[in-house]
Amino acid sequence: MKVSMDCVGCGQCAAYCPYDAIMVFGRAVMNDKCIECGTCIDYCPISAISGD
C-alpha cells in the first residue's frame, strides 16, 4: 500500500485495519503486519491510499 502526500492523518484507515498494520505519524504509515488487503483504501475519506 502506498500513502500519498495528500494524507491528512485522520486515522480512519488505522481504525478499520483488521491487522493493526497502520500507525499515524502526521500521515499513515504501514508496518510489516500489512498484508495489502485493501481495507484501508475503502475507508480513506480522501483516497490518499492506493494499492500500487
N, C-alpha and C positions, 0 to 999 in steps of 0.2 A: 504494500500500500504506500502511496505517496501522498504527502500532505503539502498543498501549495502554500505560498506566502499569503494567500487570501484568508487562511485560518485565523479566526479571532480568539481562539482559546475558550470557547463557550463550554466545552466539556461534554456535549451531548454524545459524541462518539464514544468517549470513555465510559459514560454512564450506561450505555447499552451494549458495550463489548462483552460477549459471553465468555471471553478468555482472559479478561482483565489485562489486556495487552497494550493498553494505551495510557500514557501519562501526559498531563498537560503542563507545560512549562512555557507559558506565553502562547504557545501553539501546541497542537497534538504531536506526540512522538510515539511511534510504535516500538515495542520492545520485542525481545526474542520469543515471547509467547504468541505473537501474531501468526495465525495460520492463513491469513488472507481470505477469510470467509466472506468479507464484504458487508457485514452488518454496519460497520462504521460509515460506509458510503451512504447507506439508506437513511441514517439518522443525522447526517451533517446538514444543517439548515442552509448552508451557503455553497454546498457542493465543492468543498475545498479538498476532498479526499478522492483519489482515483486509484484504480487497480492496475495502473500501468507499471 
